Amino acid sequence: MSQLAANKGSKIIKALGVITLIGVIIAVGRIVLKVFNEKNAEPDDSQAGV
């Protein structure tokens, strides 16, 4: 019985780990996209004086 409980707990921990990893990847991706969008929205200063 304890081995069955250990296997069940192990599966739950693995599932939580996968969900956490996916959440971290999504969060980092959103931050990167936000930074790139802000960077592209700024006008280029090189053409302002010409």
mmCIF file of the C-alpha atoms, coordinates in Angstrom:
data_MODEL
# 
_entry.id   MODEL 
# 
loop_
_atom_site.group_PDB 
_atom_site.id 
_atom_site.type_symbol 
_atom_site.label_atom_id 
_atom_site.label_alt_id 
_atom_site.label_comp_id 
_atom_site.label_asym_id 
_atom_site.label_entity_id 
_atom_site.label_seq_id 
_atom_site.pdbx_PDB_ins_code 
_atom_site.Cartn_x 
_atom_site.Cartn_y 
_atom_site.Cartn_z 
_atom_site.occupancy 
_atom_site.B_iso_or_equiv 
_atom_site.pdbx_formal_charge 
_atom_site.auth_seq_id 
_atom_site.auth_comp_id 
_atom_site.auth_asym_id 
_atom_site.auth_atom_id 
_atom_site.pdbx_PDB_model_num 
ATOM 1  C CA . MET A 1 1  ? 0.000  0.000  0.000   1.00 0.00 ? 1  MET A CA 1 
ATOM 2  C CA . SER A 1 2  ? 2.807  2.426  0.792   1.00 0.00 ? 2  SER A CA 1 
ATOM 3  C CA . GLN A 1 3  ? 4.437  1.766  -2.562  1.00 0.00 ? 3  GLN A CA 1 
ATOM 4  C CA . LEU A 1 4  ? 1.179  2.634  -4.301  1.00 0.00 ? 4  LEU A CA 1 
ATOM 5  C CA . ALA A 1 5  ? 0.987  5.889  -2.335  1.00 0.00 ? 5  ALA A CA 1 
ATOM 6  C CA . ALA A 1 6  ? 4.620  6.661  -3.173  1.00 0.00 ? 6  ALA A CA 1 
ATOM 7  C CA . ASN A 1 7  ? 3.964  6.127  -6.883  1.00 0.00 ? 7  ASN A CA 1 
ATOM 8  C CA . LYS A 1 8  ? 0.894  8.342  -6.736  1.00 0.00 ? 8  LYS A CA 1 
ATOM 9  C CA . GLY A 1 9  ? 2.818  11.074 -4.910  1.00 0.00 ? 9  GLY A CA 1 
ATOM 10 C CA . SER A 1 10 ? 5.653  10.815 -7.392  1.00 0.00 ? 10 SER A CA 1 
ATOM 11 C CA . LYS A 1 11 ? 3.248  11.290 -10.300 1.00 0.00 ? 11 LYS A CA 1 
ATOM 12 C CA . ILE A 1 12 ? 1.700  14.337 -8.623  1.00 0.00 ? 12 ILE A CA 1 
ATOM 13 C CA . ILE A 1 13 ? 5.131  15.887 -8.009  1.00 0.00 ? 13 ILE A CA 1 
ATOM 14 C CA . LYS A 1 14 ? 6.159  15.241 -11.621 1.00 0.00 ? 14 LYS A CA 1 
ATOM 15 C CA . ALA A 1 15 ? 2.932  16.806 -12.905 1.00 0.00 ? 15 ALA A CA 1 
ATOM 16 C CA . LEU A 1 16 ? 3.411  19.868 -10.692 1.00 0.00 ? 16 LEU A CA 1 
ATOM 17 C CA . GLY A 1 17 ? 6.990  20.161 -11.927 1.00 0.00 ? 17 GLY A CA 1 
ATOM 18 C CA . VAL A 1 18 ? 5.914  20.074 -15.567 1.00 0.00 ? 18 VAL A CA 1 
ATOM 19 C CA . ILE A 1 19 ? 3.156  22.641 -14.956 1.00 0.00 ? 19 ILE A CA 1 
ATOM 20 C CA . THR A 1 20 ? 5.608  24.914 -13.126 1.00 0.00 ? 20 THR A CA 1 
ATOM 21 C CA . LEU A 1 21 ? 8.167  24.603 -15.921 1.00 0.00 ? 21 LEU A CA 1 
ATOM 22 C CA . ILE A 1 22 ? 5.576  25.495 -18.556 1.00 0.00 ? 22 ILE A CA 1 
ATOM 23 C CA . GLY A 1 23 ? 4.458  28.476 -16.466 1.00 0.00 ? 23 GLY A CA 1 
ATOM 24 C CA . VAL A 1 24 ? 8.022  29.758 -16.151 1.00 0.00 ? 24 VAL A CA 1 
ATOM 25 C CA . ILE A 1 25 ? 8.621  29.387 -19.895 1.00 0.00 ? 25 ILE A CA 1 
ATOM 26 C CA . ILE A 1 26 ? 5.418  31.308 -20.677 1.00 0.00 ? 26 ILE A CA 1 
ATOM 27 C CA . ALA A 1 27 ? 6.296  34.072 -18.192 1.00 0.00 ? 27 ALA A CA 1 
ATOM 28 C CA . VAL A 1 28 ? 9.804  34.501 -19.612 1.00 0.00 ? 28 VAL A CA 1 
ATOM 29 C CA . GLY A 1 29 ? 8.432  34.510 -23.153 1.00 0.00 ? 29 GLY A CA 1 
ATOM 30 C CA . ARG A 1 30 ? 5.921  37.232 -22.292 1.00 0.00 ? 30 ARG A CA 1 
ATOM 31 C CA . ILE A 1 31 ? 8.653  39.371 -20.717 1.00 0.00 ? 31 ILE A CA 1 
ATOM 32 C CA . VAL A 1 32 ? 10.912 38.943 -23.745 1.00 0.00 ? 32 VAL A CA 1 
ATOM 33 C CA . LEU A 1 33 ? 8.107  39.842 -26.158 1.00 0.00 ? 33 LEU A CA 1 
ATOM 34 C CA . LYS A 1 34 ? 7.206  42.880 -24.069 1.00 0.00 ? 34 LYS A CA 1 
ATOM 35 C CA . VAL A 1 35 ? 10.819 44.102 -24.148 1.00 0.00 ? 35 VAL A CA 1 
ATOM 36 C CA . PHE A 1 36 ? 11.078 43.606 -27.910 1.00 0.00 ? 36 PHE A CA 1 
ATOM 37 C CA . ASN A 1 37 ? 7.770  45.425 -28.517 1.00 0.00 ? 37 ASN A CA 1 
ATOM 38 C CA . GLU A 1 38 ? 8.869  48.407 -26.429 1.00 0.00 ? 38 GLU A CA 1 
ATOM 39 C CA . LYS A 1 39 ? 12.221 48.526 -28.189 1.00 0.00 ? 39 LYS A CA 1 
ATOM 40 C CA . ASN A 1 40 ? 10.641 48.522 -31.668 1.00 0.00 ? 40 ASN A CA 1 
ATOM 41 C CA . ALA A 1 41 ? 8.128  51.229 -30.760 1.00 0.00 ? 41 ALA A CA 1 
ATOM 42 C CA . GLU A 1 42 ? 10.841 53.844 -30.129 1.00 0.00 ? 42 GLU A CA 1 
ATOM 43 C CA . PRO A 1 43 ? 11.748 56.037 -33.136 1.00 0.00 ? 43 PRO A CA 1 
ATOM 44 C CA . ASP A 1 44 ? 15.272 55.822 -34.475 1.00 0.00 ? 44 ASP A CA 1 
ATOM 45 C CA . ASP A 1 45 ? 17.415 58.800 -33.487 1.00 0.00 ? 45 ASP A CA 1 
ATOM 46 C CA . SER A 1 46 ? 19.790 58.279 -36.406 1.00 0.00 ? 46 SER A CA 1 
ATOM 47 C CA . GLN A 1 47 ? 17.267 59.632 -38.933 1.00 0.00 ? 47 GLN A CA 1 
ATOM 48 C CA . ALA A 1 48 ? 15.993 62.542 -36.822 1.00 0.00 ? 48 ALA A CA 1 
ATOM 49 C CA . GLY A 1 49 ? 18.712 65.003 -37.899 1.00 0.00 ? 49 GLY A CA 1 
ATOM 50 C CA . VAL A 1 50 ? 18.630 64.225 -41.614 1.00 0.00 ? 50 VAL A CA 1 
# 
